[in-house]
Amino acid sequence: MSMDNKDSSDFIKDREIEEILSANRRAEPERVREILAKALELKGIAMDEAAALMMVSDPDLLKEMFEAASKVKDAIYGRRMVIFAPLYISNLCGNECLYCAFRARNKEVKRRALTQEEIARETEILINRGHKRILLVAGEAYPSQEGFQYVLDSVKTIYSVKSGPGEIRRVNANVAPLTEYEFKRLKETGIGTYQLFQETYHRDTYHKVHVAGKKIDYGWRVTAFDRAMRSGIDDCGIGVLFGLFNWNYELLAMLQHIRHLEEVFGVGPHTISVPRIEPAVGSNLAEHPPAAVSDIDFRKIVAILRLTVPYTGIIMSTRETANLRRELFALGVSQISGGSRTNPGGYSEAGLQEDTEAQFSLGDQRSLDEVIRDVARLGYVPSFCTGCYRLGRTGKDFMDLAKPGEIRHHCDPNAFSTFQEYLSDYASPETKTLGEELINSVMPRLEPEIRDMTKRMVDEVRAGKRDVYC
């Protein structure tokens, strides 16, 4: 029997979730403070402790929880904020997901798959805006004559594009679940992280909102990371689409999934994405989410994740507004997209979101330069770093460096050097002035060993050298 046929989804345990939620229905202040004190040790907290934090509603306790999340974020990530852009290469799809504009039966969406020439043009535009990291996104169907080869060719095309001093140094991929053989082929293209969202872990809800296509198979989707990791892709990005079912359940189920990966493969996901349902063309469900998540609960989700899995990156997309994204930086978000478009060809065609081709509505439509300037004004150092991927610090190797704090000896210098590249090559005069001031004020406050390495690398970039990393 093929390993692809041995997958099982029994690691998502509904009864365990129900029992944890039932046993932690009250948020006693003394216990909450004990949990927060434990979280500040930077070793994470258990699922039942995360459940207790979900119940916090007292304003003073909420403030303490958010402050604890902020301290954990600062202790591990410092002032770094990783920047990337999604590149949608197609909106073809064979699934019928009731919340998504790309669903197969939606006649309001113009279907399109970019040619390799168009992908190269989109890539060139992103490079010329300053991007170094791309998340390739495709609908869950491919041009009939090319099949999965279309994705492989697209990754190669992105890597092949050079423009001035720039290039894309790391392509991550968000594509449909694959067989082990396909995952091996994807790895051979040199991708970084493989990203996939379960959308909802609640089985009944899953089947209600996924009504046709390959995606109706819950088990095949939830075990995709098992196949990816068995195939050698040890950096995976997990996620839930909040708003389909109760967020308390979804969060605990995602933690079960993380626990499963840690037990089987010795390492959990590299990143967690926390998208909320946004309006989508042709989707009544997206306009009226069945379990809408409020802004305050959304803040709690980010904070609880940061306290529970402190070394896992948390990604915030441009689904959310600029104001909310700013608030969530401090609570745990460590990666953001900037200047994003979610329609194929969106970067080259008038630079605007085309609703009839897009997957969802954007909450933040600012340019990359505006996002960078805003991030820097808040005191964060925008990072385009790709050093870990290129030096083999992925999966368990990355976590073995991250947990004792040694990864900062690499991440901090790489953040500053790639930010300096952006300032030297792409920034507007206003952003460049602000960014240089930030580097000059923050760099002296780094630990001596890290500071010396950082200064050397930044000076090399200022002198004209590019792609300086450690």
Residue, then its C-alpha position, 0 to 999 in steps of 0.5 A: m500500500s502506498m504511504d499516501n493511502k495510510d493517512s488518518s485524521d484521528f489526531i483531531k480529537d473532538r472529545e478532547i477539545e470538548e472536555i478541555l473547553s468544559a473544564n476551563r469555562r471560567a477564567e479565575p484571575e489567580r490561575v490566569r496570572e499563573i499561566l501568564a507567568k509560565a508563558l513568560e518563561l518562553k517554553g509555551i503553555a498547554m492546551d488546557e491553559a490556552a483554553a483558560l486564556m480564551m475565557v478571559s473577558d475582564p479588561d484588566l486581565l485582558k490587558e495583562m494577557f496582551e502585555a505578556a504576549s508582547k513581552v514574549k514577542d519582543a523576547i524572541y523576535g525583537r523588533r523584526m517584522v518579516i515582509f513578503a508578497p503573495l503572487y496569485i498565478s491563477n484562479l482556476c479551481g475544481n472545488e466548491c467552497l462556499y466562502c471563496a470567490f474562486r469556487a468552481r460554480n461561481k460565474e461572477v469571477k473571470r477565470r485566468a491562469l497567467t502564462q509563464e511570461e505574465i508570471a515573469r512580468e508580475t515577478e519583475i514588478l514585485i522585485n522592482r518594488g523591493h520584494k525578496r520573498i514571494l508566496l506563490v498562490a494558485g487555485e486548486a486546479y491547473p491548466s488542463q494541458e499542463g497539470f501540476q507541472y504548471v506550478l513547478d514551471s511557475v516556481k522556476t520562472i519566479y526564481s529566473v527573473k532578475s531586475g537591476p540589483g534585485e531578485i526573488r530569493r525565496v518562493n513559498a507555495n500555497v497550493a492544493p494538497l499533493t501526493e508524496y511524489e508531487f511534494k518531492r518534485l515541489k521540493e526539488t524546485g527549491i521552495g521554502t515553506y509549503q503553506l496550506f489552510q485546513e479552513t476549518y477543523h470541525r468536520d461537520t462544518y467542513h462538509k457543509v462548506h466544501v460541497a464538491g471537488k477534491k477538497i471534500d476529503y477532510g482527511w486528505r487535506v488535514t494530512a497534507f503536512d504528513r506527506a510533505m514532511r515525509s517528502g522532505i519539506d520540513d517547513c510548513g505553514i498551517g492556518v485556519l479561516f476564522g469565521l466558519f466555526n467557533w474560534n475556541y474549537e478551531l484554536l484547540a484543534m490547530l494546537q492538536h494538529i501542531r502536537h501531532l506534527e511534533e510527535v511524529f516528525g519532531v517539529g511543528p509548523h514554521t508559521i501559523s496564518v490567522p485569516r478571517i473571512e472577508p467578503a468575496v464576489g459571489s459568496n453570500l456566506a463570506e458576507h455573513p460568516p456563520a461564526a464571525v470573530s470580533d476584533i477583540d477575540f481576534r486579538k485574543i487569538v493572536a496573543i494566545l498563539r504567541l503565548t502557546v507556541p512562542y517560536t512559531g511565526i504568525i502571519m497577518s495578511t492584508r485582509e485586515t485593516a492597517n489599524l488592526r494590523r498595527e495593534l497585532f504587531a505587538l501581540g504576536v504577529s511576526q510576518i506580514s504581506g505588503g502591497s498585496r493583490t489577490n487576483p492573477g495579474g494584479y500587480s501589472e494591470a493598473g496596480l488595483q485589485e480586480d474584484t471579479e478576479a480576486q479571492f477576497s476583499l483587501g483591508d489594507q491596499r497601501s503600497l509596499d513603501e507605505v507599509i514599510r514606512d508605517v512599520a518603521r515608524l512604529g519602531y519595527v525593522p522590516s526584514f526581507c531575510t531568506g538566510c535560514y532557507r538558503l543555509g539549511r536552517t529549516g524544520k527541526d534545525f531552525m527550532d533547535l536554534a530558535k528555542p535557546g535564543e541563538i537564532r537571533h544571531h542570524c535573524d537580527p543581522n539579516a533583518f538589518s542588512t535586507f532592510q538596508e538593501y530596500l532603503s538603498d535601492y527602492a525606498s522613497p526619500e521619506t521612507k529612506t530617511l526614516g529607515e536610516e534613522l531607525i537603523n542608526s538608533v536601534m542597532p546600537r542597542l543590540e547585544p554586542e556580538i549581534r551588534d558587531m555582526t549587524k554593523r559589518m553587514v549593514d556597512e557592506v550593503r551601504a558600500g554597494k554589496r548585495d545579498v549579505y547574509c549569515 
